[in-house]
Amino acid sequence: MSKSVLGQSVTRVDAAGKVTGQTPYPGDLNLPGQAYMKILYAGRPHAIIKHVDIEAASQAAGVLAIFTAKDVPNNEYGLIMNDQPVLCGPGSSKPHAERVRWEADHVALVVAETEAQAAAARDLIRVDFEDQPVITDMLAAMQDDAPVLHPEKGSNILAHYRIRKGDVEVAFENADIIIEGEYHTPAQEHAYLQPEAGLGYIDEEGRVTVQVAGQWTHEDREQIAHALGLPEEQVRVIYPAIGGAFGGREDMSVQIVLALAAWRLRQQGINRPVKILWSREESIRAHHKRHPYIIKTRWAANKDGRVTAIEADVYADSGGYAYTSTKVLGNATLMCTGPYEIENVRVDSYAIYTNNVVTGAFRGFGGPQGLFAAEQQMNKLAKALGMDVVEIRRRNLIKEGSLLSVGTPLPKGVSMGPVMEKCASRMETLKNHPAKEELPGHIRRGWGFACGFKNVGFSFGFPEQSWATIELHGNGSIERAVVHHAGADCGQGAHTVFAQVAAETLGLPLSRIELAVSDTAVTGNSGSASASRMTFMAGNAIKGACELALEKWDNEERPAIATFQYRPPKTTPLDPQTGKSEPNFSYGYVAQAVEVEVDTETGHVHLLNVLCADDVGKAVNPQQVQGQIEGAVVQAAGYVVLENFIQKDGRVVTDKLSTYLIPTVLDIPTHVESIILEYPDPIGPYGARGMGEMPYLPLAPAVTAAVHQALGMWFDEFPLTPERILKGLGKF
């Protein structure tokens, strides 16, 4: 047996290619004879398309083809539900496809010899629009007299969930103290390194093939096949290197239109690959964002700090289409009561169609929004009662055997208590050793604290599984092992973890592990790189396949090939009336303490220290875990302090990185301390939990609590831009 590779910060399998520039990302891909595609967007948030005139554009120099709604065999798609047209316009195979519901709805595809020619021809297309009333206020969109974006649905309410636990009214009547709040969280742009790009072509076996950055190859294949009316085996999806994702590549962007263009060209006798590369402006306008939320909530408590009841009304802006809104809403519904055991709960949550930019998966998946409200409330309660913020949490925290708001116990392995204590202890150490320099009078400092938990894996009854295949080759001893797994490596190092788990289980050095990954032609369905699930699910699948392959090897099979499907314990959906459910099979637990510095003259908020304690179960690769923590903290810092996504009348205003500001080296926290804890998950591979989203969740409420300590005022809405801080201080 080789030395254990689990728990070692081995060099990433993709490191050399990425740092030398040899690894191609989708925008780097080129094939001989390729054509180029541009998309005509609606350019208005709500309208009916009466006519699309492509005559002049068709005659433009270099144009090979123009495709409109009538060219899509099955003109619908969607990750959760098929409520979105591939192309909007008359003559569609589906009713209601003539309506555009956000400004980036696709109207036509232009394929030409060069990118410039495709863009020039696109601008010659003339569209006859009949504008419709625009609705951008999600609370107004819920009203009976609001214009309905999807007439066939009869309402703009996409989803409504309820939780009813205990007797809320009696608990509030008997409460010693009641804390009320209304919280607003903003949209956020993913801002990954590479905008959407890819190639579509027909491969050597006649399959419609797309090379693109995504998060779930087999789901991409399923949606492409559905829209094109093809059997899934006639579609192939390959992921090259992925320049960031964070949920932004979970829903469709260029996958279907690339496949459609390559397939339709072949039908016209033109066998040409098709390339597309979005500009940054297209990426910001035409792909989904983090859901903005409004959360109105009341908490009842006793004088000893025990929370006895929570009421919450939760509203999420879905934009024009569903994307993953129903699932994101489920997470927020669960998280809006925080990591606490509460006897009496009433939650009503809604996902609502509007004409704003579409919203969907983003790191934390509803957790950051729900937890912001919960932890603001807990910090306000501590202030009102004159209690320490850690002590009040001790009296309410979930623990082994605790019942969630949905009336069922947490899965075994609850570590919220020790995680909080480790973080709190480290915070006290730093607070007791303050900086020696004397601060100018306009500089204020403060500490804030928050904690939370995050599901690992798909939730609320969504089917969950992961396939892996292992090949063992050699004479006498195993000379090499090939790992087949579809899981996407979005930059988090998943493929390195795959190799480490295989090497550990097979007792081989990493040098003998080969990977065949992220290609539907050679892998089974892995599920997505989302929900903090990839290490947990892929690790269990690969471990299981390795164990089966070793049995075959011991029985003299050469090569020994084994396939294994891992299925975790089942989850169940929210009961429509009570919300009772078993929402998740595993969780990760996190606590954060933040020290901020606020300049009362400029309104600038700077994060000095971020302490982030995460229970990862087993740190398969500690360096990668640390990278995930630091990356999540920086991304969350942008969310809470800097990134101000502005829409007006259904149109994106901040469509450039010069107007939508993401953190640079001068904006990130001065110091991030990763406190990596390992309390094994009973069903995780070698005890590992997922952790990619956990460090993101508590940062916003920890920062606002720190700002409160510094300034003496609460901010229930962010980002905490200088303008917002100065307004809070009454300076303008």
N, C-alpha and C positions, 0 to 999 in steps of 0.2 A: 504494500500500500504506500502511496506517495504521501508526503506531508500535507496536512490539511490546508486547503486554499480558502476555506470559509473564514471570514474575519480578517482577511489579508487585503491590504490596499494594493492589489496587483494593478499593473498598467492596463489601461483600457484597450480592448482589442481594436478599437478604431482610432486610437490616439495618433499614431504616426501619420496615417493618411490625412487626417484632419489638420494637424499642425503644419504639414508640408504642402497642403493644398492639392494633394493628389486625389483625394476623395471627391467624387462629383456629387453635387447636390442637384435637384431637379432642373434648376435654371442653367446648370452647366452642361446638360445632356444635349447632344446633337447627333443626328443620323443623316446619312447621305440623302440628298434630294428632299429634305424636309421643307414643308410649307409653314406658314405662320398664321395664327388666328388672333383676331380681336373681337371683343364682345361689345355690342351696342346695349347700353343700360337704359332703363326707362327714363331716368333723370327727373322723375317726379314721384311723389310718395303715394298718390292714390289716383287712379284713372282707369278708364276703359279704353282699350285699343280698338279703334274702328277699322284701321287699314294700315298695312305696312308696305311701302313702296320701295322696292329694291331695284327697280329697272336701271336707274342711272348708276347705282353702285355696281351692278353686275357687269356694266360695260367698262368699268374703270380699269386702269392698267394693272396687270398682274393678278387679277381676281380669278380664283379657281372655282369658288362656290360660295353661296350665301345660304344659310339655313335659318328657317323661322319655325314658328310653332307647328306648322303643318308637317314639318319634317321629323318630328319626334313621335315614334310609334306609340308610346305610352307616356303621355306628357305629364308626369307627376313623379315626385320623389319626396323623401323625408326619412330621417333616422328613426323617429318615433312614430310618425304618421305621415302619409303621403298627401300633404296639404299644399305643396309648392309646385308650380309648373317649372319644367326645365327651361322653356322659353315661353314668354307671354305673348299672346296675340290671337287673332281670329284663325279659324280653320284647324283648331287643335283637336286632338283625339279625346280630350277631356273637357267637360264643361267648366266654366268659370276661369279658364286659363287666359281669357282675354283681359282680365283685370290685373293691374299692377298694384302692389300693396306696400312697396317701399321703393325708394329711389334707385336701388341697385338691382331690381328685378331685371332679368336678361330678356331682351327682345329679339336679337338676331346675332348670328355668328358669321363673321367674314373670314374666309380663308384665302390667302394670297401668297405670291412668291416671296414677298418680304414683309417684315413687320410694318414698315412705313406704308407700303401699299395697302395692307389690310386696314390700317388706321385711316388712311385717306378715303378708302371706299366706305368704311363704316360711317364716316361723316357725311356721306352722300345719301344715306338711307333717310327716307322721310316717313314719319309716323303720325297718323291722325289720332290724337288723344281726345277723349272726353273726360275732363277733370272731374273728380269726385270730391266730396267733403273730406278734409284731412283731420284725423283725430290723433293727437299726440299725448294727451293727458290720460293716463291709464284709469284713473278713477272716473273720469268723465266717460271713457269708453265702456265702462260697465253699465251705464245707465240705459234704461229702456229706449230712450229716444236717440241714442247715439247711432251714427252711420255704422253699418255692419260690414266688416271687411271680407268676411267669408259668408255670403248670404245663405249658402246651403247649411251652415251651422246654426243660424238663427240668433247668434249672440257673439259678442267679442270675448266672453269668458271661455278660455281654452280649458281650464281645469279649476276645480274647487275641491279642496281637501278639508276635512274636519277631524279634530281630536276632541273627544269628550271623556274626561277622566275625573271621577269623584264629583263633589258638589262645590262648584266654584262660587256660587252665590253665597252659600253659608260661610265659606272660608273668608270671603271678603267682608261679610258682615261682622265676623269675629276678629278681624285683623287688628293688630296694634298699629300698624303703619302700612300705607299704600304708596307705592312709587309708580308714577305714570311717565310715559315717554313716547315720542314719535320720532322715528329715525329714518333718515334718507341715505341710501347708499347709491353711488354713481355707476354709470356704465364704465367699462374699461376696455381698452384696445390691447390685444395680445402682443403686438409689436415684436413678433419673432424675427430672427435674423433675416431669413429669406422670405420674401412675399411668395404667394402661390404661383406655381409654375409646373410644367410637365410636358411629356410627350405622349401622343396617342398614335398607334400604328397597328397593323395586322402582322402578327408574328408568323414564324415559319410553319406553325401548325394551323394557321388560319384563325387564330383567336384574336378578338379585339383586345388590344393590350394597352395599358396605361401605366406609365412610370411617373410617379407623383409622390409628394409628401403627404402622408395621412397618418391616422392612428389605429386603423382597423382594416387590414387588406380585404378580408372576406366580406365585411359589411359594405365597403366600397364596391366590391364586385357585385354583391347582391343588388345594390341600388342602380348600378350601371345596367346590369342585365334586365332589371325591371323596366327601366325607362326605354331601353332599346328593344324590349320584347324578345330577348334572346335567352336561351338556357344558360345557367351560370357557368357551365363548363366551356362555353364559347367566349368567356371573358377572363382576362388575366390582369391582375394588379400586382405591380412590383414597386416596392419602396426603395429608392436610393437613400443616401444620407438625408436626414431630416433636419432642417435648420430651425428647430424649435417648434413647439406645438401648444402646450398648456391648455388643451381642449379646443384650440382654434382650428385644428385640422380634423376634428372628430366628425363634423358635418361636411357636406359636399362644398367644394369650391369649383375646381376646374375638371374634376374627374369625369363627370358625365358628358360635359360638352366636348372634351377631348376625344372621348370614345365615340360620341355621336359623329363628330367631324370625320374621323378616320374611317369609320364604318360607312358613312354615306358617300364619301369620296370613292371608296373601293367599289360601291354599287354603281357609281358613275364611270367606272373604268379607270379611276385615278388612284394608283397605289402609292400614296405619298404619306410619310409620317407628318404629323401636325404638332407644332410646338406653340406653347403659350407661356408668357411671363408677365404677370401683373406688375404694374408700377406700385410704389408704396401707397399712392393715393387710391388706386383701385383696391388694394388690400384693405385699407382703412374703411373705405366706403362700402365695399361689396362683400365683406365677410362678417360673421356675427361677433358680438361683444358680450361682456359680462352683463348679466341682468341688473338693471337698476331696481331697487326695492324701496317700498315704503312699509314700515312696520310700526303699527300702533299697539302699545302693550301696557298692561297694568300688572304689578306684582304686589301680592299681599304677604306680610311677614309678621312674626311675633317679635317682641322686644329682644329676645335672645338671638335674633338674626336668622331664625329658621324660616325659610320661604314656604308659605302654606298654599299659595295658589298663584297661577299665572293665566292671564288672558292675553291673546295676541290676534291681531288682524294683520295679515301678511299679503302684500300686493307686489307682484312681479311683472315688469313690462317685457312682453315677449316679442315686441315688434310685429312684423307682418306675418310671420309663420312660426310654426311650433318649435322647430329644431329640437333641442332637448329640454324644453321648458317644463314639461310635466315632471321629469325626473329631478331637475334642479329645484323645482318647487317642493318636491317631496323632502329633499335634504334640508331646505330652509325651514320647512314645517317641523322637522325633528329638532333642528339645531336652535330654533328661536327660544327654547326654554333652557338652553345651555347644558353644561355637563353636571346637571343637578337632579336629584330625586325629588320630584314634586308630587304631592298627593292629589292635587286638584288642578286640572288643566282644561282650558278651552282655547283651541286654535281654529281659526278659519283662514285659509290661505287661497290665493287666487293667482293664476297666470292669465294675462290679459293681452289680446291682440291690439296693437296700435299701428300707426304708420311710421313709427320710429325705426331705426336700424334694427335688424333682427338680432336676437340674443340667444345664447346657447351655452355650451360647456366652456368653463374657464376654471383653472386651478382652484379647487375648493368646492366648486359645483353647488352653490347655494349655501354652503357652510359659513363662509366669511360674512355674508349678509345677515343670516340668522344669528350668528354668534355675536356680531357687533351689537345688536339690540340687547341680547341676553347679558353680555358682560358689561355694557353700559349700565344696565339696570342693577346688576349686582354691585358695581362700584358706587353707584348713587345710593344704594341701600346701605352699604357700609358707611358712607359719609353721613347719611341721615341718622344712623344709629351710633355714630362715633366709634365704630368697630374697625379693627385691622382688616385689610382686604383679604389677607390670607386666612385669618381665623374665621371670617364669615363664610368663606368657601369650605373650610373644613367641616362646618356644620351642615352643609348641603350637598357635598360632592357625591356623585355616583360611586358605588363600590361593588364588589362581587355580590351578585344576587339582587342588585337594585333593579327596580322596575322603571323602565323608560316612560315617557309621557304617553306612549302608545300602548302601555299596559302589559308589556312583556319584559322579561329580564334580559340584561345584556349577555352576550356570549361570554364564556369563561375567559379569564385572563385580564380582568379589569385592573388597570394600573394607574388610574387617574390620580389617586391619592399620593403615592410615592413620587410620581412625576411632578406634581405640584410642589411637594415638599422639597425636592432637589432644587427646583428653580428658585423657590422662595428663600432657601438657605443661601444660595449663591448671591441672590439679590441683597440679602442682609449683610453679607460679607462686604460687598462693594459699597453699600450705603454707609457702612461704618468706617470706610476708608475714603472719605471724600477728597476731591481734588484740592490741593493746597492753594492754588492761585485764587486771588480775589477777583470776583466777577464785576464788570461794570454794572451800574445801576439799571441799565435797560436790558440786561440779560437775566433771564429767569430759568431755573432748572427744576425738573420734577421727575418723579418715578411713577410708572404705571404698571399694573399687573393684570393678566387675563389668562384663561386657560380654556381648553376645549377638547373635543374628540372628533374623529373623522372616520367615516365608514371605509372599509377596505373591500372593494369588489362591488358588483352591481347590486342594486337595492330593490326593495319593494316588489319582489316576485319576478323581476326581469331575469330571463334564463342566463345562467352563469356556467361556463365550462371553459376548458382549455385543452387542446390536443398537442402532443409532442411525439415525435418519432426519433428513435436512436438507431444508428447503424454502427456495429462493431466489426472492425476489419483487422485481420492479422493471421499469422501462423504461429500457433503455440501461445503467444501472449498477444494482448490487444495492442496493435500498433497505432491505430487511430480510431477515433469515434466521431461520427458525424451527427450533429444535433439539428433536426428539422423543427423549426418553430416559427410561426408567422409573426410573433410579437414585434411591434415597432420600437426601435430605439430612437427616441425624439431628442436625444442629447443627454438623457439621464444616465446612460451607461447600462441599459437593460441587457444588451447582448453580452457584455462582460459578465454580468451576473449569470446569464444562461450558461456560459462556459464554466464559471466557477462551480455552479451547482452540479453540472455534469461531471466535472473533474473530481469533485468531492465524492459523489455517489459511486463513480466508477473506479476510484482510487488511482487516477491517472494524473500525470502532470498536465498543466494547461496547454503545453506545446502539442499535445496529441489530440486536442479538441478542435474540430472543424465545425463551422456554422453554416447552415443553409437556411436563411431567414428572410422573412418579409416578402415572400413571393407565393401567390396563391397556387402556382403550378406545382410547387414542391412541398407544400406545408398544409396542415389541417388548420381549422379555425382556432385562433388563439384568443378571441375577444380583443377588446381595444386596449391601447396604452392609455388608460384613464382610470379614474376611481381608485387611485393608489393601489392598483391591483396587479401590476405586471410581475413584480418579484414574487408575490404570494401565489398567483395562479400559475405562471410559467414555471416557477420553482417547483411547485407540487407536480405539475405535468411532466417536467423533465426528469425529476427525481423518480417518479413512477415508471416512466419509460426506460430509464437506465436500469432500474431494478429488474424489470421484465427482460431486458436485453441481456443482462448478466446471467439470468436463469438459462436463457437459450444458449449463451456462450458456454456455460458449464455443462450443457447437454450436447456439446460439440457441434452446434449449428455454426456454419461459416458462410457468409457473414451472418452475424446475429442481428436481426432487425426486429424491433418491437415498437408498437404504438400504444400510447396510453392517453386516456381522456380523464382529466381530473374534474370532478364535480364537487363543489363544497356543499355544506348544508343549505337547504332551500330557504329562501326568504319568502315573505308573503306581502301582498299589497295592503295599503291602508283600507280598513273597513269604511265604506262610504258614509256611515252614520257616526261611528265612534272613533275611527282611526286605529282601532286595535290591529296590530300587525307584528310580525317578526321582521323588522326592516333590513337587517344586515347580519352577516355571519361572522364578521370580524371588525375590529376598530383599532385605530392608533390613538394615542393620548399625548397631549402636548400642553406645555405651559410656557408663558413668556413674561419676562420683565423688561421694561424699556425705560431708559433715561433719556430725556429730551432737553434741548436747550432752545428757548424761545427768545427771539429778539423783539422786544416790544416797540422798537422804532420802525423796523422794516416789516414785521409780521412773519419773519422767516422761522420755520421750525426745522431743527436739525436733530437727527437721532444720534446720540452719543454712544450709548451702549444698548445692545439687544442681547439678552440671555434667552436662549431657546432650548428647552429641555424636551426631548422627544423619545418616547418608547418605541424603538424600531424592532423589538423582539430579538432579532439577531442582525447585527450589522455585517451583512455578507461582504461588503467592500466599504470599510469605514471612510475612506477618502471620498467616495461617491456619496455617501450619506451626508458628510459634511458639506459637499458641494450642493446637494439638494437643499439643505437647511439655509445656507448662505444665499443661494439663488432665490428661494422662496421669500426670504426676509427682504431682499432687495426689491423683488417684484411687488411685494405687499407694501413696502415703504412708498413706492411710486403710487400705488393705489390710494393710500391714505393721506399723503402729503402733497403730491405733485401733479398727478395725471388728471387733467380737467377736460373730459370728453364733452364737447358742446354740440348739441343739435338744436336746430331752429326750424319749426314748421315742417318737420319730417326730413330735414336735410342735414347732413353732417357738415359742421363748420370747421372743426379741427381735423382736417383730412391730410395733414402733413406732420412730419416729426419736428418741424419748426414751429408748429402751433400746438401740437399735442406733445407735451414734454414728458419724456421718460427719464428715469434716473441716469445720470452720468457719474463719473468717478467722484465728482465733488458733491453729489447729492446722496450717496449711499451712507449707511450708518458708519460711524468712525470705527466701531468695534462690534463684531458679531461673535458671540461665544456659543459654540455648538456643544450642548450637553447631551451626549448620546447614551441612552439608557437601553438595557437589554433585559426585558422581562418577557420570556418566550411566549408566543402565541401558541396555545395548545394544538392548533391544527395548521399552523404555518410551516412552510418547508424549513426544516432545521430551526423552527421557532420564529422565523422572520415574519414581521408584519410589513404591510405597505406603509410608506411614509412620505411620498412625494408632495402631498398636499398639506399635511399637518402643520408644518411651520408657517404656512401662510395665514391660517385661520385667525389666531388671536391678536395679530399685530395691530389692527385698527383700534380695537377697544383699549389695548394696552397703551397705545400712543395717546388717544384722547384722554385717558385717565392721567397720564403723565403731564399732558398740557393743562389739565384741570389743576393738578397740584402746583404747577408753575404759575398759572394765571388766576386760579380761583373761579374759573367758569367752565361750563360744559359745552362741548360742541357735538351736536347730535346729527350733524351732516358733514360730509367731507367730499373732496380733498381739502386739507387744511392749507389752502393757498394763503399767501400773504394777505390778499384782499379779505379773505374770510376771517383771518385772525385779527386784522386791524378793525374790521367792522365789529367783531365781538368786543374789542377793547374800546369801541365808541370813537375811533379816530377818523372814520368816514363812513 
